[in-house]
């Protein structure tokens, strides 16, 4: 039976860690959709990426998704640049996805919801003092008040709520919990 590492090495001829292989497996179909060809230059860039491999790939895909989005909004033909040349620039310049690109990635199910929720909560000072739990690769979040879970919600729903709205929702749940005690 062929091991995952051997399969990846066979496919790309690269020496990769298990986590790097998983990242490439996850994004390979989308990269190929946009015209990435795993030639020697691209393979070398991937192998030599010392950190944030997934962020570089997400930025690239998010950028292409944004181009598609704007072409559709403007009702213009889609003109995509050379994928390998663009991907090389993203790696060389160590680009990370912007907020707008992350939104496109979320819509395409290519950005982890748990990470998006953690990032959203980290931006809100109020939630720095609030206990919550988001299991890795989960679509659910649990909020706690004084050691008791008071609220569990779907992350996709909460990502659409404004920061102020999220604070108000939490306060409402705390008040509701306190009334039931």
QUIURDA-V831690 format. One record per backbone hydrogen bond with DSSP energy under -0.5 kcal/mol. CO is the residue of the C=O (numbers start at 1). NH is the residue of the N-H. E is the energy in kcal/mol with one decimal. If there is no record, write none. Layout:
co;nh;e
CO;NH;E
CO;NH;E
This chain:
co;nh;e
3;7;-2.1
4;8;-2.4
5;9;-2.3
6;10;-2.3
7;11;-2.7
8;12;-2.9
8;13;-0.5
9;13;-2.3
14;16;-0.8
17;21;-2.3
18;22;-2.2
19;23;-2.0
20;24;-2.4
21;25;-2.7
22;26;-2.3
23;27;-2.0
24;28;-2.2
27;31;-2.9
28;32;-2.8
29;33;-1.9
30;34;-1.6
31;36;-2.5
32;35;-1.4
37;39;-2.6
39;43;-2.6
40;44;-2.4
41;45;-2.2
42;46;-2.4
43;47;-2.7
44;48;-2.4
46;49;-1.0
48;50;-0.9
52;56;-2.2
53;57;-2.2
54;58;-2.9
55;59;-2.6
56;60;-2.1
57;61;-2.7
58;62;-3.3
59;63;-2.1
60;64;-2.0
61;65;-2.9
62;66;-2.0
63;67;-2.1
64;68;-2.4
65;69;-2.5
66;70;-2.8
67;71;-2.2
68;72;-2.2
69;73;-2.6
70;74;-2.6
71;76;-2.8
72;75;-0.6
77;79;-0.6
78;80;-0.6
82;86;-2.1
83;87;-3.0
84;88;-2.3
85;89;-1.7
86;90;-2.1
87;91;-2.1
88;92;-2.8
89;93;-2.6
90;95;-2.0
91;94;-0.8
98;102;-2.5
99;103;-1.9
100;104;-1.8
101;105;-2.6
102;106;-2.7
103;107;-2.2
104;108;-1.6
105;110;-3.4
105;111;-0.7
106;109;-1.6
112;116;-2.1
113;117;-2.6
114;118;-2.3
115;119;-2.5
116;120;-2.2
117;121;-2.7
118;122;-2.2
119;123;-1.1
120;123;-0.6
121;124;-1.1
123;125;-0.7
124;127;-1.2
125;128;-1.8
126;129;-1.1
127;130;-0.7
131;144;-2.9
133;142;-2.3
135;138;-1.7
139;155;-3.0
141;153;-2.3
142;133;-2.6
143;150;-2.4
143;151;-1.4
144;131;-0.5
145;148;-1.6
148;145;-2.6
151;143;-3.3
153;141;-2.2
154;158;-1.6
155;159;-2.4
156;160;-0.6
157;160;-0.9
158;161;-1.1
162;166;-2.3
163;167;-2.0
164;168;-2.4
165;169;-2.4
166;170;-2.1
167;171;-2.5
168;172;-2.4
169;173;-2.2
170;174;-2.4
171;175;-2.6
172;176;-2.6
173;177;-2.4
174;178;-2.7
175;179;-2.0
176;180;-1.2
177;181;-0.5
178;181;-0.7
